């Protein structure tokens, strides 16, 4: 548990370094943010006006695959 907590701090510090350093948006008014992705690189929205996107379908597919695997395995 201690190692997980320590690595979470390392990950947060790494993200802080990247957002304030190499990934910093030059037009970001000195806010720690990266440049926005192009529209073509974003995940498609399923229901307009909401934040529901294609990853919901991916999550259902992986859940179904995990269920099938658990039902068919001999464990």
Secondary structure as the mmCIF struct_conf table of DSSP 4:
data_model
#
loop_
_struct_conf.conf_type_id
_struct_conf.id
_struct_conf.beg_label_comp_id
_struct_conf.beg_label_asym_id
_struct_conf.beg_label_seq_id
_struct_conf.end_label_comp_id
_struct_conf.end_label_asym_id
_struct_conf.end_label_seq_id
HELX_RH_AL_P HELX_RH_AL_P1 UNK A 2 UNK A 20
TURN_TY1_P TURN_TY1_P1 UNK A 21 UNK A 23
STRN STRN1 UNK A 24 UNK A 24
TURN_TY1_P TURN_TY1_P2 UNK A 26 UNK A 27
BEND BEND1 UNK A 28 UNK A 28
TURN_TY1_P TURN_TY1_P3 UNK A 29 UNK A 30
BEND BEND2 UNK A 32 UNK A 32
STRN STRN2 UNK A 34 UNK A 34
HELX_LH_PP_P HELX_LH_PP_P1 UNK A 35 UNK A 38
HELX_RH_3T_P HELX_RH_3T_P1 UNK A 39 UNK A 41
BEND BEND3 UNK A 42 UNK A 42
HELX_LH_PP_P HELX_LH_PP_P2 UNK A 43 UNK A 44
STRN STRN3 UNK A 45 UNK A 45
BEND BEND4 UNK A 46 UNK A 47
TURN_TY1_P TURN_TY1_P4 UNK A 48 UNK A 49
BEND BEND5 UNK A 50 UNK A 50
STRN STRN4 UNK A 53 UNK A 53
TURN_TY1_P TURN_TY1_P5 UNK A 54 UNK A 54
HELX_RH_AL_P HELX_RH_AL_P2 UNK A 55 UNK A 72
BEND BEND6 UNK A 73 UNK A 73
#
